[in-house]
Amino acid sequence: MNVNDIVAEQIEAARVRIQAAKRRREELSAARARGLAARHAQKLRHLAARVSDETPPHPD
């Protein structure tokens, strides 16, 4: 095994690590987006319930 083979193996190992990190970031980003959407929807439901509970009777 010569130096060129060792360097090629190291480059390939680095490429694999980079791809794994990229995939992990994409998965975390997708999970974060789903969580944010769920929290936003919950907030809107909470606000809608609060508004419907706080509407004063119509003064006729």
C-alpha positions in Angstrom: 0.0 0.0 0.0 1.5 3.3 -1.0 0.9 6.9 0.0 -1.6 7.5 -2.8 -3.8 4.6 -1.7 -3.8 5.9 1.9 -4.7 9.4 0.7 -7.5 8.0 -1.5 -8.9 6.1 1.4 -8.8 9.1 3.6 -10.5 11.2 1.0 -13.3 8.6 0.6 -13.8 8.4 4.3 -14.1 12.2 4.5 -16.6 12.1 1.6 -18.7 9.5 3.5 -18.6 11.6 6.7 -19.6 14.7 4.8 -22.6 12.9 3.2 -23.7 11.5 6.6 -23.5 15.0 8.2 -25.5 16.5 5.3 -28.2 13.8 5.6 -28.3 14.3 9.4 -28.8 18.1 8.9 -31.5 17.5 6.4 -33.4 15.2 8.7 -33.1 17.6 11.6 -34.2 20.5 9.4 -37.3 18.5 8.4 -38.1 17.6 12.0 -37.6 21.2 13.0 -40.0 22.4 10.3 -42.7 19.9 11.3 -42.3 21.0 15.0 -42.6 24.6 14.1 -45.7 24.0 12.0 -47.3 22.0 14.8 -46.5 24.7 17.4 -47.9 27.4 15.1 -51.1 25.4 14.5 -51.5 24.9 18.2 -51.0 28.6 18.8 -53.7 29.5 16.3 -56.1 27.0 17.8 -55.5 28.4 21.2 -55.9 32.0 20.0 -59.1 31.1 18.1 -60.6 29.4 21.3 -59.6 32.4 23.4 -61.2 34.9 21.0 -64.4 32.9 20.8 -64.6 32.7 24.6 -63.9 36.5 25.0 -66.4 37.9 22.5 -68.8 40.1 24.5 -72.6 39.7 24.0 -73.9 41.9 21.2 -75.4 45.1 22.7 -78.9 45.2 21.1 
